[in-house]
């Protein structure tokens, strides 16, 4: 009697199950790493494991996490967005221009800021999908443009929201006692992003484009249109991050933003999203954002100099990328 062999139909199913298990293992390892880092800092400093400090960690995760949520979609398509940091600063300035300088009602100003972020993403998507400019170059150019426009529109000076106290409450207010609104906003956005990525056509096409763009196009899907949609959608998160950081600071600081793109991309990669595209999850991204926040907070509490904090974060990113490379080789 011959030994049964897998049919051509069952082999792809088995392969998909194996890949799914590897992805879940990646998430588990990232979460385990978060726990280990948390325990190490808790032992190293008694001030780390306090309610106030844990709340500070969550609060500091809001901006990075918001940017990382949109960036997850872009990276899953096989793209990259280097403009999210300065784009966020430009959106923050636009919120100041609309709400403070032009006296636009608060709700309309916030909505306009978020939509302006979507507009920046639309431009990036057009440059990448229609003009065929490599994502790295297209978003690098946008990074410089946004940085310059933020300084021009603000006249290189901060715009303060002192006369609009309700604006700061978007981030620093407390719908839940002793719990900042910003963390609630991030949690809601994470749930929405996870649903869109896993349960809608946007998510399916995002994964499909990143897995095999040519095959996706041959199947009749308008890849260019969906790339533009993905970048535009990611831009909405840039606008929201602009609102959250300016509401947190109580001012629109045109010089902020540089460096945030690196931390957001790092959060996505640490969370298991492949830079080659086709793989990633919102849960992993949020774990990655928390890892970065815990590292930054713990190192600051231990009085580690900023330059060494950068060295450690860079090493963490290298390990995450190397792990992604090893995972791809095993598929």
C-alpha positions in Angstrom: 0.0 0.0 0.0 1.4 3.4 -1.0 1.7 6.2 1.4 -0.9 8.9 0.7 0.5 12.1 -0.6 -0.9 15.6 -0.4 -2.9 16.7 -3.4 -2.2 19.9 -5.2 -5.3 21.3 -3.6 -4.3 20.5 0.0 -0.7 21.6 -0.4 -1.5 25.4 -0.7 -3.9 25.0 2.3 -1.1 23.4 4.4 1.3 26.1 3.3 -1.1 28.9 4.2 -1.7 27.3 7.6 2.1 27.1 8.2 2.6 30.7 7.2 -0.3 31.8 9.5 1.3 29.9 12.4 4.6 31.6 11.7 2.9 35.0 11.7 1.2 34.3 15.0 4.5 33.1 16.4 6.0 36.4 15.3 3.3 38.3 17.2 3.7 36.1 20.2 7.5 36.7 20.2 7.0 40.5 19.9 4.5 40.4 22.8 6.9 38.2 24.9 9.6 40.7 24.2 7.4 43.5 25.4 6.7 41.6 28.6 10.4 40.8 29.2 11.4 44.5 28.6 8.6 45.6 31.0 9.8 43.1 33.7 13.4 44.1 33.4 12.7 47.8 33.8 10.3 47.1 36.7 13.1 45.3 38.5 15.7 47.9 37.6 13.7 50.8 38.9 10.9 50.8 41.4 9.4 54.0 39.8 8.7 52.2 36.5 5.8 50.0 37.6 3.5 52.7 38.9 0.1 53.7 37.6 1.3 57.1 36.7 4.2 55.8 34.7 2.2 53.1 32.9 -0.3 55.8 31.9 2.6 58.0 30.7 3.8 55.1 28.5 0.4 54.7 27.0 0.1 58.4 26.5 3.5 58.6 24.8 2.4 55.8 22.5 -0.5 57.7 21.0 1.4 59.7 18.3 3.7 57.0 17.3 0.9 54.4 17.3 -1.4 56.6 15.2 1.2 57.1 12.6 2.1 53.4 12.6 -1.5 52.4 12.0 -1.6 54.1 8.7 1.9 53.1 7.8 1.0 49.4 8.3 -1.3 49.5 5.3 1.4 51.2 3.2 4.2 48.8 4.1 1.9 45.8 3.6 1.5 46.9 0.0 5.3 46.9 -0.3 5.6 50.6 -0.1 7.1 53.1 2.4 6.2 56.5 3.6 9.0 58.8 4.9 6.8 61.9 5.0 4.6 60.9 8.0 6.7 62.8 10.5 6.9 66.2 8.8 3.5 65.6 7.3 2.1 65.4 10.9 3.9 68.7 11.7 2.3 70.3 8.6 -1.1 69.0 9.6 -0.6 70.4 13.1 0.2 73.8 11.7 -2.8 73.6 9.4 -5.0 73.0 12.5 -3.5 76.1 14.1 -4.1 78.1 10.9 -7.7 77.0 10.6 -8.8 77.0 14.2 -6.7 79.9 15.6 -5.8 82.2 12.7 -9.0 81.7 10.6 -11.3 81.2 13.6 -12.9 78.1 12.0 -15.2 76.2 14.4 -13.3 73.5 16.4 -15.1 70.4 14.9 -14.6 71.7 11.3 -11.0 72.6 12.0 -10.2 69.1 13.3 -12.0 67.5 10.4 -10.2 69.8 8.0 -6.9 68.8 9.5 -7.6 65.1 9.1 -8.7 65.5 5.5 -5.6 67.6 4.8 -3.6 64.7 5.9 -5.6 62.5 3.5 -4.7 65.0 0.8 -1.0 64.6 1.5 -1.5 60.9 1.3 -3.4 61.3 -2.0 -0.4 63.2 -3.5 2.0 60.4 -2.3 -0.3 57.8 -3.8 -0.6 59.6 -7.1 3.2 60.0 -7.4 3.7 56.3 -6.6 0.9 54.7 -8.5 0.4 57.0 -11.5 3.8 58.6 -12.0 5.6 55.4 -11.0 8.1 57.2 -8.7 9.6 54.8 -6.2 7.9 55.2 -2.8 11.2 56.0 -1.1 11.8 58.9 -3.4 8.2 60.1 -3.7 7.7 60.3 0.1 11.2 61.6 0.7 10.3 64.6 -1.5 7.0 65.0 0.3 8.9 64.9 3.6 11.0 67.9 2.5 8.0 69.8 1.0 5.9 69.3 4.2 8.8 70.4 6.4 9.2 73.6 4.4 5.5 74.4 4.2 5.1 73.9 7.9 7.7 76.6 8.5 6.3 78.9 5.8 2.6 78.7 6.9 3.5 79.2 10.6 6.2 81.9 9.8 8.6 79.6 11.7 6.8 80.3 15.0 4.5 78.1 17.1 0.7 78.6 16.9 -0.8 78.4 20.4 -4.3 77.2 21.2 -4.6 79.3 24.4 -8.0 80.8 23.3 -9.3 77.3 22.3 -9.1 75.3 25.6 -11.5 72.6 24.2 -8.8 71.7 21.6 -6.3 70.6 24.2 -9.0 68.4 25.8 -9.0 66.2 22.7 -5.8 64.8 24.0 -5.5 65.8 27.6 -9.1 65.7 28.6 -10.6 62.8 30.7 -13.8 61.3 29.6 -12.7 58.4 31.9 -11.4 59.8 35.2 -7.6 59.8 35.4 -7.4 58.4 31.9 -6.4 60.7 28.9 -8.7 60.9 25.9 -5.8 60.4 23.6 -5.3 56.8 24.7 -9.0 56.2 24.0 -8.7 57.7 20.6 -5.7 55.4 19.8 -7.6 52.4 21.0 -10.6 53.2 18.8 -8.4 53.9 15.8 -6.6 50.6 16.3 -9.9 48.7 16.3 -11.1 50.5 13.2 -7.8 49.8 11.4 -7.9 46.1 12.4 -11.5 45.7 11.1 -10.6 47.5 7.8 -7.5 45.4 7.3 -9.0 42.0 8.2 -12.7 42.3 7.2 -13.0 44.6 4.2 -12.1 44.8 0.5 -9.5 47.5 1.4 -7.6 45.0 3.5 -7.8 42.1 1.1 -6.5 44.2 -1.8 -3.8 45.7 0.5 -2.5 42.2 1.2 -2.9 41.1 -2.4 -0.9 44.0 -3.8 1.9 43.4 -1.4 2.0 39.7 -2.0 2.0 39.8 -5.8 1.2 43.1 -7.5 1.5 41.6 -11.0 -0.9 38.8 -10.3 -3.3 41.2 -8.6 -3.4 43.4 -11.7 -3.8 40.3 -14.0 -6.9 39.3 -11.9 -8.6 42.5 -12.9 -8.0 44.6 -9.9 -7.1 48.3 -10.6 -3.8 48.3 -8.6 -3.1 51.9 -9.3 -6.5 53.0 -7.9 -6.1 50.9 -4.7 -2.6 52.1 -4.1 -3.8 55.7 -4.2 -6.6 54.7 -1.8 -4.1 53.0 0.6 -1.8 56.1 0.7 -4.8 58.4 1.1 -6.1 56.3 3.9 -2.7 56.3 5.6 -2.7 60.1 5.2 -5.9 60.4 7.3 -3.9 58.9 10.2 -1.2 61.6 9.6 -3.8 64.3 9.9 -5.2 62.7 13.1 -1.6 62.4 14.5 -1.2 66.2 13.8 -4.3 66.9 15.8 -3.2 64.7 18.7 0.3 66.1 19.0 -0.8 69.7 18.8 -3.6 69.1 21.3 -1.2 67.4 23.6 1.3 70.3 23.4 -1.3 73.0 23.3 0.4 74.4 20.3 1.3 73.7 16.7 5.1 73.4 16.6 6.3 73.6 12.9 9.7 72.1 13.8 8.3 68.9 15.3 7.9 65.7 13.3 11.4 64.8 12.2 12.3 61.4 13.6 8.7 60.3 14.2 8.6 58.5 10.8 11.5 56.3 11.9 9.9 55.4 15.1 6.5 54.7 13.4 8.2 52.5 10.7 10.2 50.8 13.4 7.0 50.0 15.3 5.5 48.4 12.2 8.5 46.3 11.5 9.0 45.2 15.1 5.4 44.2 15.2 6.1 41.7 12.4 5.0 43.5 9.2 7.3 42.5 6.3 9.1 45.3 4.5 8.8 43.2 1.4 5.0 43.5 1.7 2.1 41.0 1.9 2.3 40.4 5.7 1.4 42.4 8.7 -1.2 43.0 11.4 -2.6 45.9 13.5 -2.1 43.9 16.7 1.6 43.5 15.9 2.0 47.2 15.1 0.5 48.2 18.4 2.8 45.8 20.2 5.7 47.3 18.3 4.6 50.9 19.2 4.4 49.8 22.9 7.8 48.3 22.8 9.3 51.5 21.5 7.5 53.6 24.2 8.5 51.2 27.0 12.1 51.3 25.8 12.1 55.1 25.7 10.4 55.5 29.0 12.5 52.9 30.8 15.8 54.2 29.5 14.9 57.7 30.5 13.9 56.6 34.0 17.3 54.9 34.3 19.0 58.1 33.1 20.5 56.6 30.0 21.8 59.4 27.7 19.7 60.1 24.6 22.5 59.1 22.3 22.6 55.6 23.8 18.8 55.4 23.7 19.1 55.9 19.9 21.8 53.2 19.7 19.6 50.7 21.6 16.6 51.5 19.4 18.6 51.1 16.3 19.8 47.7 17.4 16.2 46.6 18.2 15.2 47.6 14.6 18.1 45.7 13.1 17.1 42.6 15.1 13.5 43.0 13.9 14.4 43.3 10.3 16.8 40.4 10.5 14.1 38.2 12.0 11.8 39.2 9.1 14.5 38.2 6.6 14.9 34.8 8.3 11.1 34.2 8.4 10.9 34.9 4.6 13.7 32.4 3.9 11.8 29.7 5.7 8.5 30.3 3.7 
